[in-house]
């Protein structure tokens, strides 16, 4: 776990991985448990849940019903700061961030939310957020764990 005191922004991949039976899920699940317990200051944009639903059903083989139930239960966590805003400035800022860093629109949006919310660390399973200087990026999987995840997913 990071030495950062937070707040942490949870990327889609972390949320999804925590809700799977993948052999490397503990890396994500430990952060989710800490967020639910209030042991870390966690920020989760609501749109990340839709992204996690897509990842769970498309890549991890969860049914729509299972993914919806799991993420609905996650939404009940009261100690997580649920980011529920989608103002014009955040959307435009997200597109600007995506363009400047040459990342996808979703990553640009999450980066803009992280900046607006004063996030110290973005938790993720990929390196796209390392292109931003406004916050730290913690890739929660080692290269060995990432290879194991890819084997699990059949990649």
HUPE-V607904 format. One record per run of one state. SS is the DSSP state (hx for helix, st for strand, lp for the rest). FROM is the first residue (numbers start at 0). TO is the last residue. If there is no record, write none. Layout:
# HUPE-V607904
[[SS;FROM;TO] [SS;FROM;TO]]
This chain:
# HUPE-V607904
[[lp;0;6] [st;7;9] [lp;10;10] [hx;11;17] [lp;18;24] [hx;25;36] [lp;37;40] [st;41;44] [hx;45;57] [lp;58;62] [hx;63;74] [lp;75;79] [st;80;82] [lp;83;86] [hx;87;100] [lp;101;103] [hx;104;115] [lp;116;119] [st;120;123] [lp;124;126] [hx;127;130] [lp;131;134] [st;135;138] [lp;139;141] [hx;142;152] [lp;153;154]]
